[in-house]
């Protein structure tokens, strides 16, 4: 496995790869969710490139960039065991050189949910993903369903900018008690970790209503709020029952639908979602 930092070295390595290249962009501190993406890419592509870059432009002014967990040596060992072809670890200076002033922004789909809570977040996400796509030139790129709005935004950007890349969204990987795996879970105290299962329980309760025949979207939102309200440590930022692709809030559920939520537990912000239909 090649460990690459410079852009010229990445392009040279990419030129040597024949057949389909799968790409897994990450911010490091890998968990089983990331490893599942790499395994999927390995199974479906001739070559796999993984990137590790903690992107500063997707963090807001009051967010946790300096505290974001990092362990590059551990990450490289995990990726090497899965036999990826290359890992690209660019620096801030490579991705945002002096004088940088070009941004990629997606419009309507970035406004609700995470976009309402974190107004500059998706501008940073779409800009860095576009730069990564341009550098790696993959045929397929792999993302996790846990970051559902991010996946929807990247699908939109890929269509709009005519990237010749298939976006593959893989199911959320969960702990045995249902908590979605996330690099931020390490911030939770013991009590907060126990309380964090409330997200999964709220989503499950709404899904049960849906599977029982309920199609009134507000009733599913009410059910999620009721369950979340039973946990005093949970501070709800939003609950949503929206169209899977447009993320517009629904009155009546008819097609593929996204149930999602963001909840603060202490100082840790958790998001989770289920897909219906």
Secondary structure, DSSP 8 states (H G I E B T S, - for coil): -EEE-SHHHHHHHHHT--S-EEEEEE-SS--HHHHHHHHHHHHH-SEEEEEE---GGGS-TTS-TTTS---HHHHHHHHHHTT-SEEE---HHHHS-TT--------GGGTSTHHHHSTTHHHHHHHHHHHHHHHH--SEEEEETTSHHHHHHHHHHHHHTT---EEEEE---B-TTS-B--GGGGG--HHHHHHTTHHHHHHHHHHHHHHTT--BHHHHHHHHHHHHHT-TTEEEEEEEEEETTT--B-SB--SSEEEEEEEEETTEEEEEEEEE-
